């Protein structure tokens, strides 16, 4: 670009808050360079603050659900004697497990977005460079992975609102919401999927098309491979959790 050429213009800088909004709108301007540290850090912090706030507002409901699930696991464990089962149930009330669960409810919203973005960036690095013939750098993929978490802020706000309105922590934004709460394996598996993941997938597609150094079609394929991998892992953990919880 020739700075003296009046026909060429430099795109105006995008503020971190505007970048967050552009990401939600699936706009390429979310990834207008230079992104800088604030460009990805502010959207990620917005997500963390929204999720922590949501947990604080519905902590009592979350703990009620935790207790219900813990009781189901204990009562469904056929290896426990009646005395051990009674002792385990009592420990839910008097032991440190409840306090640990409360702390984990607050810790998870802080670390999960960061670790999730880190994992996504590393997996995308491998997919793009080894599977798609690209030459992307981690420094270019990390902002995409971090900014892609932006929809989770909207999800946290909606979750808190609906949980308080319904008086239940069992809120789903995917196909599991269409099934009755009958503890079925199908419902456990479908709980892995939600609409906000598709929103994140869309942001990955937009970002990879701009920063990965590969054609847009391959960028879409890389994002899809990433999310198929996440969904498969989620299904495995959902299956294991269902079985451990005494599900049929």
MIDOSE-1310 file (N, C-alpha, C; in nm, 2 decimals, decimal comma, always signed):
residues 248
xxxx	+0,08/-0,12/+0,00/+0,00/+0,00/+0,00/+0,09/+0,12/+0,00; +0,06/+0,22/-0,09/+0,14/+0,34/-0,10/+0,07/+0,45/-0,01; +0,13/+0,50/+0,10/+0,06/+0,59/+0,18/+0,03/+0,72/+0,11; +0,10/+0,75/+0,00/+0,08/+0,88/-0,07/-0,03/+0,87/-0,17
xxxx	-0,08/+0,75/-0,20/-0,18/+0,72/-0,30/-0,32/+0,76/-0,24; -0,39/+0,86/-0,28/-0,52/+0,90/-0,22/-0,63/+0,80/-0,24; -0,61/+0,70/-0,33/-0,71/+0,60/-0,35/-0,70/+0,48/-0,25; -0,59/+0,48/-0,18/-0,58/+0,37/-0,08/-0,61/+0,43/+0,06
xxxx	-0,68/+0,35/+0,14/-0,71/+0,39/+0,28/-0,68/+0,28/+0,37; -0,64/+0,32/+0,49/-0,62/+0,22/+0,60/-0,75/+0,20/+0,68; -0,79/+0,07/+0,70/-0,91/+0,05/+0,77/-0,90/+0,11/+0,91; -1,01/+0,17/+0,96/-1,00/+0,23/+1,09/-0,98/+0,13/+1,20
xxxx	-0,92/+0,16/+1,30/-0,89/+0,06/+1,41/-1,03/+0,02/+1,47; -1,03/-0,11/+1,52/-1,15/-0,16/+1,58/-1,13/-0,18/+1,73; -1,21/-0,11/+1,81/-1,19/-0,12/+1,95/-1,23/-0,26/+2,00; -1,18/-0,30/+2,12/-1,21/-0,43/+2,17/-1,36/-0,46/+2,19
xxxx	-1,43/-0,36/+2,24/-1,57/-0,38/+2,25/-1,64/-0,39/+2,12; -1,60/-0,31/+2,02/-1,66/-0,33/+1,89/-1,62/-0,46/+1,83; -1,50/-0,51/+1,86/-1,46/-0,64/+1,81/-1,55/-0,75/+1,86; -1,59/-0,74/+1,99/-1,68/-0,83/+2,05/-1,82/-0,83/+1,98
xxxx	-1,87/-0,71/+1,95/-1,99/-0,70/+1,88/-1,99/-0,75/+1,74; -1,88/-0,73/+1,67/-1,86/-0,78/+1,53/-1,85/-0,93/+1,53; -1,79/-0,99/+1,64/-1,79/-1,13/+1,65/-1,93/-1,19/+1,66; -2,01/-1,13/+1,74/-2,15/-1,18/+1,76/-2,22/-1,17/+1,63
xxxx	-2,19/-1,07/+1,55/-2,26/-1,05/+1,42/-2,20/-1,13/+1,31; -2,09/-1,21/+1,34/-2,02/-1,29/+1,24/-1,96/-1,20/+1,13; -1,91/-1,08/+1,17/-1,86/-0,99/+1,08/-1,70/-1,01/+1,07; -1,65/-1,00/+0,95/-1,50/-1,01/+0,94/-1,43/-0,90/+1,01
xxxx	-1,50/-0,79/+1,04/-1,43/-0,68/+1,11/-1,39/-0,72/+1,25; -1,44/-0,83/+1,31/-1,39/-0,88/+1,44/-1,25/-0,92/+1,43; -1,19/-0,94/+1,31/-1,06/-0,99/+1,30/-0,97/-0,89/+1,22; -1,02/-0,76/+1,21/-0,94/-0,66/+1,14/-0,81/-0,64/+1,21
xxxx	-0,69/-0,65/+1,14/-0,57/-0,63/+1,21/-0,54/-0,48/+1,23; -0,45/-0,45/+1,33/-0,39/-0,54/+1,43/-0,49/-0,57/+1,54; -0,50/-0,69/+1,58/-0,59/-0,73/+1,69/-0,53/-0,69/+1,83; -0,41/-0,72/+1,85/-0,35/-0,68/+1,98/-0,40/-0,76/+2,09
xxxx	-0,34/-0,74/+2,21/-0,38/-0,82/+2,33/-0,52/-0,78/+2,37; -0,55/-0,65/+2,38/-0,68/-0,61/+2,42/-0,79/-0,66/+2,33; -0,76/-0,68/+2,20/-0,86/-0,72/+2,10/-0,92/-0,86/+2,13; -0,84/-0,95/+2,19/-0,89/-1,08/+2,23/-0,92/-1,09/+2,37
xxxx	-0,84/-1,01/+2,46/-0,86/-1,02/+2,60/-0,99/-0,97/+2,65; -1,03/-0,85/+2,59/-1,16/-0,79/+2,64/-1,28/-0,88/+2,61; -1,30/-0,94/+2,49/-1,41/-1,03/+2,46/-1,40/-1,15/+2,56; -1,28/-1,20/+2,58/-1,27/-1,32/+2,67/-1,31/-1,28/+2,82
xxxx	-1,27/-1,16/+2,86/-1,31/-1,11/+2,99/-1,46/-1,09/+3,01; -1,52/-1,04/+2,90/-1,67/-1,02/+2,90/-1,74/-1,16/+2,92; -1,69/-1,26/+2,86/-1,74/-1,39/+2,87/-1,73/-1,44/+3,02; -1,61/-1,43/+3,07/-1,58/-1,47/+3,21/-1,67/-1,40/+3,31
xxxx	-1,68/-1,27/+3,29/-1,76/-1,19/+3,39/-1,90/-1,23/+3,38; -1,95/-1,25/+3,26/-2,09/-1,29/+3,24/-2,12/-1,43/+3,30; -2,03/-1,52/+3,28/-2,05/-1,66/+3,33/-2,04/-1,66/+3,48; -1,94/-1,59/+3,54/-1,93/-1,58/+3,69/-2,05/-1,52/+3,75
xxxx	-2,10/-1,41/+3,68/-2,22/-1,34/+3,73/-2,34/-1,44/+3,72; -2,35/-1,51/+3,62/-2,46/-1,61/+3,60/-2,46/-1,71/+3,72; -2,34/-1,76/+3,74/-2,33/-1,87/+3,85/-2,37/-1,81/+3,98; -2,32/-1,69/+4,01/-2,35/-1,62/+4,14/-2,50/-1,60/+4,16
xxxx	-2,57/-1,57/+4,05/-2,71/-1,54/+4,06/-2,80/-1,66/+4,07; -2,74/-1,78/+4,03/-2,82/-1,90/+4,04/-2,75/-2,01/+4,12; -2,66/-1,97/+4,21/-2,58/-2,07/+4,28/-2,66/-2,17/+4,36; -2,77/-2,11/+4,42/-2,86/-2,20/+4,50/-2,92/-2,31/+4,42
xxxx	-2,97/-2,27/+4,30/-3,03/-2,37/+4,21/-2,92/-2,47/+4,16; -2,80/-2,42/+4,13/-2,70/-2,51/+4,09/-2,66/-2,62/+4,20; -2,66/-2,57/+4,32/-2,63/-2,66/+4,43/-2,74/-2,76/+4,45; -2,87/-2,72/+4,43/-2,98/-2,81/+4,44/-2,97/-2,92/+4,34
xxxx	-2,93/-2,88/+4,22/-2,91/-2,98/+4,11/-2,79/-3,07/+4,14; -2,69/-3,02/+4,19/-2,57/-3,10/+4,23/-2,61/-3,20/+4,33; -2,69/-3,16/+4,43/-2,73/-3,25/+4,54/-2,81/-3,36/+4,48; -2,91/-3,33/+4,39/-2,99/-3,43/+4,33/-2,91/-3,53/+4,25
xxxx	-2,81/-3,49/+4,17/-2,73/-3,58/+4,09/-2,64/-3,66/+4,18; -2,59/-3,60/+4,29/-2,50/-3,68/+4,38/-2,59/-3,79/+4,45; -2,71/-3,76/+4,49/-2,79/-3,85/+4,56/-2,83/-3,97/+4,46; -2,85/-3,93/+4,34/-2,89/-4,03/+4,24/-2,77/-4,13/+4,22
xxxx	-2,65/-4,07/+4,21/-2,53/-4,16/+4,20/-2,51/-4,25/+4,32; -2,53/-4,20/+4,43/-2,50/-4,28/+4,56/-2,61/-4,39/+4,56; -2,74/-4,35/+4,54/-2,84/-4,45/+4,55/-2,84/-4,55/+4,44; -2,78/-4,52/+4,33/-2,77/-4,61/+4,22/-2,64/-4,70/+4,22
xxxx	-2,56/-4,67/+4,32/-2,43/-4,75/+4,33/-2,46/-4,88/+4,41; -2,47/-4,99/+4,33/-2,51/-5,12/+4,40/-2,39/-5,17/+4,48; -2,27/-5,12/+4,46/-2,16/-5,17/+4,54/-2,15/-5,12/+4,68; -2,24/-5,02/+4,72/-2,24/-4,96/+4,85/-2,33/-5,04/+4,94
xxxx	-2,29/-5,07/+5,06/-2,38/-5,13/+5,16/-2,47/-5,03/+5,21; -2,58/-5,07/+5,27/-2,68/-4,97/+5,33/-2,61/-4,87/+5,42; -2,52/-4,92/+5,50/-2,45/-4,83/+5,60/-2,36/-4,73/+5,52; -2,29/-4,78/+5,42/-2,20/-4,69/+5,34/-2,28/-4,59/+5,27
xxxx	-2,40/-4,63/+5,22/-2,49/-4,54/+5,14/-2,54/-4,43/+5,23; -2,58/-4,47/+5,35/-2,63/-4,37/+5,45/-2,52/-4,27/+5,49; -2,40/-4,32/+5,51/-2,29/-4,24/+5,54/-2,25/-4,14/+5,43; -2,26/-4,19/+5,31/-2,23/-4,10/+5,19/-2,33/-4,00/+5,18
xxxx	-2,46/-4,03/+5,20/-2,57/-3,93/+5,19/-2,55/-3,82/+5,30; -2,51/-3,87/+5,42/-2,49/-3,77/+5,53/-2,37/-3,68/+5,50; -2,27/-3,73/+5,43/-2,15/-3,65/+5,40/-2,19/-3,54/+5,30; -2,29/-3,56/+5,22/-2,33/-3,45/+5,13/-2,38/-3,33/+5,21
xxxx	-2,43/-3,35/+5,32/-2,48/-3,24/+5,40/-2,38/-3,18/+5,50; -2,30/-3,27/+5,56/-2,20/-3,23/+5,66/-2,06/-3,22/+5,61; -2,02/-3,29/+5,51/-1,88/-3,30/+5,46/-1,84/-3,18/+5,38; -1,72/-3,18/+5,34/-1,66/-3,06/+5,26/-1,70/-3,07/+5,11
xxxx	-1,77/-3,17/+5,07/-1,80/-3,19/+4,92/-1,89/-3,07/+4,87; -1,98/-3,03/+4,95/-2,07/-2,92/+4,91/-1,99/-2,79/+4,89; -1,90/-2,76/+4,98/-1,82/-2,64/+4,97/-1,73/-2,65/+4,85; -1,67/-2,77/+4,83/-1,59/-2,78/+4,71/-1,67/-2,76/+4,58
xxxx	-1,79/-2,81/+4,58/-1,87/-2,80/+4,46/-1,90/-2,65/+4,43; -1,93/-2,58/+4,54/-1,96/-2,43/+4,53/-1,84/-2,36/+4,47; -1,72/-2,39/+4,52/-1,60/-2,33/+4,47/-1,58/-2,36/+4,32; -1,60/-2,49/+4,29/-1,58/-2,53/+4,15/-1,68/-2,46/+4,05
xxxx	-1,80/-2,43/+4,10/-1,89/-2,36/+4,02/-1,84/-2,22/+3,98; -1,76/-2,16/+4,07/-1,71/-2,03/+4,04/-1,58/-2,04/+3,97; -1,50/-2,14/+3,99/-1,37/-2,15/+3,93/-1,38/-2,19/+3,78; -1,48/-2,28/+3,75/-1,50/-2,33/+3,61/-1,52/-2,22/+3,51
xxxx	-1,61/-2,12/+3,54/-1,63/-2,01/+3,44/-1,51/-1,93/+3,42; -1,41/-1,93/+3,50/-1,29/-1,85/+3,49/-1,19/-1,92/+3,40; -1,17/-2,05/+3,42/-1,07/-2,13/+3,36/-1,12/-2,20/+3,23; -1,24/-2,24/+3,22/-1,29/-2,31/+3,11/-1,28/-2,23/+2,98
xxxx	-1,32/-2,10/+2,97/-1,30/-2,03/+2,85/-1,16/-2,02/+2,80; -1,07/-2,00/+2,90/-0,92/-1,98/+2,86/-0,87/-2,11/+2,81; -0,89/-2,22/+2,89/-0,84/-2,35/+2,85/-0,91/-2,40/+2,72; -1,04/-2,37/+2,71/-1,11/-2,41/+2,59/-1,05/-2,34/+2,46
xxxx	-1,02/-2,21/+2,48/-0,97/-2,14/+2,37/-0,83/-2,18/+2,33; -0,75/-2,22/+2,44/-0,61/-2,27/+2,42/-0,62/-2,40/+2,34; -0,70/-2,49/+2,39/-0,72/-2,62/+2,32/-0,76/-2,60/+2,18; -0,86/-2,52/+2,15/-0,90/-2,49/+2,02/-0,79/-2,44/+1,93
xxxx	-0,71/-2,34/+1,98/-0,61/-2,29/+1,90/-0,50/-2,39/+1,86; -0,47/-2,48/+1,96/-0,37/-2,58/+1,94/-0,42/-2,68/+1,83; -0,54/-2,72/+1,85/-0,60/-2,82/+1,75/-0,61/-2,76/+1,62; -0,65/-2,63/+1,61/-0,66/-2,57/+1,48/-0,52/-2,55/+1,41
xxxx	-0,42/-2,53/+1,50/-0,29/-2,52/+1,44/-0,25/-2,65/+1,38; -0,28/-2,76/+1,44/-0,25/-2,89/+1,38/-0,33/-2,92/+1,25; -0,46/-2,88/+1,26/-0,55/-2,91/+1,15/-0,51/-2,83/+1,03; -0,48/-2,70/+1,05/-0,45/-2,61/+0,94/-0,32/-2,64/+0,88
xxxx	-0,22/-2,66/+0,96/-0,08/-2,68/+0,91/-0,05/-2,82/+0,86; -0,11/-2,92/+0,92/-0,08/-3,06/+0,88/-0,19/-3,12/+0,80; -0,31/-3,07/+0,81/-0,42/-3,13/+0,74/-0,47/-3,05/+0,62; -0,44/-2,91/+0,62/-0,49/-2,83/+0,52/-0,38/-2,76/+0,44
xxxx	-0,25/-2,80/+0,47/-0,14/-2,74/+0,39/-0,12/-2,59/+0,42; -0,16/-2,54/+0,53/-0,14/-2,40/+0,56/-0,01/-2,38/+0,64; +0,02/-2,25/+0,67/+0,14/-2,21/+0,74/+0,10/-2,11/+0,85; -0,01/-2,14/+0,92/-0,06/-2,05/+1,03/+0,03/-2,06/+1,15
xxxx	+0,04/-1,95/+1,22/+0,11/-1,94/+1,35/+0,01/-1,94/+1,46; +0,06/-1,99/+1,58/-0,03/-1,99/+1,69/-0,08/-1,85/+1,73; +0,01/-1,75/+1,71/-0,02/-1,61/+1,75/-0,13/-1,56/+1,66; -0,15/-1,62/+1,54/-0,26/-1,57/+1,46/-0,39/-1,65/+1,49
xxxx	-0,38/-1,77/+1,53/-0,50/-1,85/+1,56/-0,56/-1,83/+1,70; -0,47/-1,79/+1,79/-0,52/-1,77/+1,93/-0,63/-1,66/+1,94; -0,61/-1,54/+1,88/-0,72/-1,45/+1,89/-0,85/-1,50/+1,83; -0,85/-1,58/+1,72/-0,97/-1,64/+1,67/-1,04/-1,73/+1,77
xxxx	-0,95/-1,81/+1,83/-1,01/-1,91/+1,93/-1,07/-1,84/+2,05; -1,00/-1,73/+2,09/-1,05/-1,65/+2,21/-1,17/-1,57/+2,18; -1,17/-1,50/+2,07/-1,29/-1,42/+2,03/-1,41/-1,50/+2,00; -1,39/-1,63/+1,96/-1,50/-1,72/+1,92/-1,58/-1,75/+2,04
xxxx	-1,53/-1,73/+2,16/-1,61/-1,76/+2,28/-1,72/-1,65/+2,31; -1,72/-1,54/+2,24/-1,81/-1,43/+2,26/-1,95/-1,47/+2,28; -2,01/-1,56/+2,20/-2,15/-1,60/+2,22/-2,18/-1,66/+2,36; -2,08/-1,71/+2,43/-2,10/-1,77/+2,56/-2,14/-1,66/+2,66
xxxx	-2,11/-1,54/+2,64/-2,16/-1,43/+2,73/-2,31/-1,42/+2,72; -2,36/-1,42/+2,59/-2,51/-1,42/+2,57/-2,57/-1,54/+2,63; -2,51/-1,65/+2,62/-2,57/-1,78/+2,67/-2,57/-1,77/+2,82; -2,47/-1,71/+2,89/-2,47/-1,71/+3,03/-2,58/-1,62/+3,08
xxxx	-2,60/-1,50/+3,02/-2,71/-1,41/+3,06/-2,85/-1,48/+3,04; -2,87/-1,54/+2,93/-3,00/-1,61/+2,91/-3,02/-1,73/+3,00; -2,91/-1,80/+3,03/-2,92/-1,91/+3,12/-2,96/-1,86/+3,26; -2,90/-1,76/+3,31/-2,94/-1,71/+3,44/-3,08/-1,66/+3,45
xxxx	-3,12/-1,59/+3,34/-3,26/-1,54/+3,34/-3,36/-1,65/+3,34; -3,34/-1,75/+3,25/-3,43/-1,87/+3,24/-3,43/-1,95/+3,37; -3,31/-1,97/+3,42/-3,30/-2,06/+3,54/-3,38/-2,00/+3,66; -3,37/-1,87/+3,68/-3,44/-1,80/+3,79/-3,59/-1,80/+3,76
xxxx	-3,62/-1,78/+3,63/-3,77/-1,78/+3,60/-3,83/-1,91/+3,62; -3,76/-2,02/+3,59/-3,82/-2,15/+3,60/-3,79/-2,22/+3,73; -3,70/-2,16/+3,81/-3,66/-2,22/+3,93/-3,59/-2,35/+3,92; -3,51/-2,37/+3,81/-3,44/-2,49/+3,79/-3,31/-2,46/+3,71
xxxx	-3,20/-2,54/+3,75/-3,07/-2,52/+3,68/-3,07/-2,60/+3,55; -3,17/-2,68/+3,53/-3,17/-2,77/+3,41/-3,22/-2,69/+3,29; -3,13/-2,61/+3,23/-3,17/-2,53/+3,11/-3,08/-2,57/+2,99; -3,14/-2,60/+2,88/-3,07/-2,64/+2,76/-3,11/-2,55/+2,65
xxxx	-3,01/-2,53/+2,56/-3,03/-2,44/+2,44/-3,01/-2,53/+2,31; -3,04/-2,65/+2,33/-3,03/-2,74/+2,21/-3,14/-2,84/+2,21; -3,12/-2,95/+2,14/-3,23/-3,05/+2,12/-3,27/-3,12/+2,25; -3,18/-3,12/+2,35/-3,22/-3,18/+2,48/-3,34/-3,11/+2,54
xxxx	-3,36/-2,98/+2,51/-3,47/-2,90/+2,57/-3,60/-2,96/+2,52; -3,60/-3,03/+2,41/-3,73/-3,08/+2,35/-3,77/-3,21/+2,42; -3,69/-3,27/+2,50/-3,72/-3,40/+2,56/-3,75/-3,39/+2,71; -3,83/-3,48/+2,76/-3,87/-3,47/+2,90/-3,75/-3,50/+2,99
xxxx	-3,75/-3,45/+3,11/-3,64/-3,47/+3,20/-3,67/-3,61/+3,27; -3,64/-3,71/+3,19/-3,66/-3,85/+3,24/-3,53/-3,93/+3,26; -3,42/-3,86/+3,26/-3,29/-3,92/+3,29/-3,25/-4,02/+3,18; -3,30/-4,01/+3,06/-3,27/-4,10/+2,95/-3,13/-4,08/+2,90
xxxx	-3,07/-4,18/+2,84/-2,94/-4,17/+2,77/-2,95/-4,07/+2,66; -3,06/-4,08/+2,58/-3,07/-3,99/+2,47/-3,06/-3,84/+2,51; -3,13/-3,81/+2,62/-3,13/-3,67/+2,66/-2,99/-3,63/+2,71; -2,92/-3,72/+2,77/-2,78/-3,69/+2,82/-2,69/-3,67/+2,70
xxxx	-2,71/-3,75/+2,59/-2,63/-3,73/+2,47/-2,66/-3,60/+2,40; -2,79/-3,57/+2,39/-2,83/-3,45/+2,32/-2,79/-3,32/+2,39; -2,77/-3,33/+2,52/-2,73/-3,22/+2,60/-2,60/-3,16/+2,56; -2,52/-3,24/+2,49/-2,39/-3,20/+2,44/-2,40/-3,09/+2,34
xxxx	-2,51/-3,08/+2,26/-2,53/-2,99/+2,15/-2,61/-2,87/+2,20; -2,57/-2,75/+2,15/-2,66/-2,63/+2,17/-2,63/-2,53/+2,06; -2,72/-2,44/+2,04/-2,72/-2,34/+1,94/-2,60/-2,25/+1,95; -2,55/-2,22/+2,07/-2,44/-2,13/+2,09/-2,31/-2,19/+2,03
xxxx	-2,30/-2,32/+2,03/-2,18/-2,39/+1,97/-2,18/-2,36/+1,82; -2,30/-2,36/+1,76/-2,30/-2,33/+1,61/-2,26/-2,19/+1,59; -2,30/-2,10/+1,68/-2,26/-1,96/+1,67/-2,11/-1,95/+1,68; -2,05/-2,02/+1,77/-1,90/-2,02/+1,78/-1,84/-2,08/+1,66
xxxx	-1,90/-2,18/+1,61/-1,85/-2,24/+1,48/-1,84/-2,14/+1,37; -1,95/-2,06/+1,36/-1,95/-1,96/+1,26/-1,84/-1,85/+1,28; -1,81/-1,82/+1,40/-1,70/-1,72/+1,42/-1,57/-1,78/+1,39; -1,55/-1,91/+1,42/-1,43/-1,98/+1,38/-1,41/-1,98/+1,22
xxxx	-1,52/-2,00/+1,15/-1,52/-2,00/+1,01/-1,47/-1,87/+0,96; -1,54/-1,76/+1,01/-1,50/-1,63/+0,96/-1,36/-1,59/+0,99; -1,31/-1,63/+1,12/-1,18/-1,59/+1,15/-1,07/-1,67/+1,08; -1,09/-1,80/+1,06/-1,00/-1,88/+0,99/-0,98/-1,84/+0,85
xxxx	-1,09/-1,80/+0,79/-1,09/-1,75/+0,65/-1,00/-1,63/+0,63; -0,97/-1,56/+0,74/-0,89/-1,44/+0,73/-0,75/-1,45/+0,78; -0,72/-1,54/+0,87/-0,59/-1,54/+0,94/-0,51/-1,67/+0,92; -0,58/-1,77/+0,87/-0,51/-1,90/+0,86/-0,42/-1,92/+0,74
xxxx	-0,43/-1,83/+0,64/-0,35/-1,85/+0,52/-0,39/-1,96/+0,43; -0,52/-2,00/+0,44/-0,57/-2,11/+0,35/-0,70/-2,06/+0,29; -0,74/-2,12/+0,18/-0,87/-2,08/+0,11/-0,99/-2,08/+0,21; -1,09/-2,00/+0,18/-1,20/-2,00/+0,27/-1,27/-2,14/+0,29
xxxx	-1,27/-2,22/+0,18/-1,33/-2,35/+0,19/-1,26/-2,44/+0,29; -1,13/-2,43/+0,29/-1,05/-2,51/+0,38/-1,06/-2,46/+0,52; -1,08/-2,32/+0,53/-1,11/-2,27/+0,66/-1,24/-2,32/+0,72; -1,34/-2,33/+0,64/-1,47/-2,39/+0,69/-1,45/-2,53/+0,73
xxxx	-1,37/-2,61/+0,65/-1,35/-2,75/+0,68/-1,27/-2,76/+0,81; -1,17/-2,68/+0,83/-1,09/-2,69/+0,96/-1,18/-2,66/+1,08; -1,27/-2,56/+1,07/-1,35/-2,53/+1,18/-1,45/-2,64/+1,21; -1,50/-2,70/+1,10/-1,60/-2,81/+1,12/-1,53/-2,94/+1,18
xxxx	-1,41/-2,96/+1,13/-1,33/-3,08/+1,19/-1,31/-3,05/+1,34; -1,27/-2,93/+1,38/-1,25/-2,90/+1,52/-1,38/-2,93/+1,60; -1,49/-2,88/+1,55/-1,62/-2,90/+1,63/-1,67/-3,04/+1,63; -1,65/-3,11/+1,52/-1,68/-3,26/+1,52/-1,60/-3,33/+1,63
xxxx	-1,47/-3,29/+1,64/-1,39/-3,36/+1,74/-1,44/-3,32/+1,88; -1,48/-3,20/+1,91/-1,53/-3,16/+2,04/-1,66/-3,23/+2,07; -1,75/-3,24/+1,97/-1,88/-3,31/+1,99/-1,86/-3,46/+2,02; -1,77/-3,52/+1,95/-1,74/-3,66/+1,97/-1,69/-3,68/+2,12
xxxx	-1,60/-3,60/+2,16/-1,55/-3,61/+2,30/-1,66/-3,58/+2,40; -1,74/-3,48/+2,37/-1,85/-3,45/+2,46/-1,95/-3,57/+2,47; -1,98/-3,64/+2,36/-2,07/-3,75/+2,36/-2,01/-3,86/+2,44; -1,88/-3,89/+2,43/-1,82/-3,99/+2,51/-1,83/-3,96/+2,66
xxxx	-1,80/-3,84/+2,70/-1,81/-3,80/+2,84/-1,95/-3,80/+2,89; -2,05/-3,76/+2,80/-2,19/-3,77/+2,84/-2,23/-3,91/+2,86; -2,19/-4,00/+2,78/-2,22/-4,14/+2,80/-2,17/-4,20/+2,93; -2,04/-4,17/+2,95/-1,98/-4,22/+3,08/-2,05/-4,16/+3,20
xxxx	-2,08/-4,03/+3,19/-2,14/-3,96/+3,31/-2,28/-4,02/+3,33; -2,35/-4,05/+3,22/-2,48/-4,11/+3,24/-2,47/-4,25/+3,30; -2,38/-4,33/+3,26/-2,36/-4,46/+3,32/-2,32/-4,46/+3,47; -2,23/-4,36/+3,50/-2,18/-4,35/+3,64/-2,29/-4,30/+3,73
xxxx	-2,39/-4,22/+3,66/-2,50/-4,17/+3,74/-2,61/-4,27/+3,76; -2,59/-4,39/+3,71/-2,69/-4,50/+3,73/-2,79/-4,51/+3,62; -2,77/-4,44/+3,51/-2,86/-4,44/+3,40/-2,86/-4,57/+3,33; -2,98/-4,60/+3,27/-2,99/-4,73/+3,20/-2,93/-4,71/+3,05
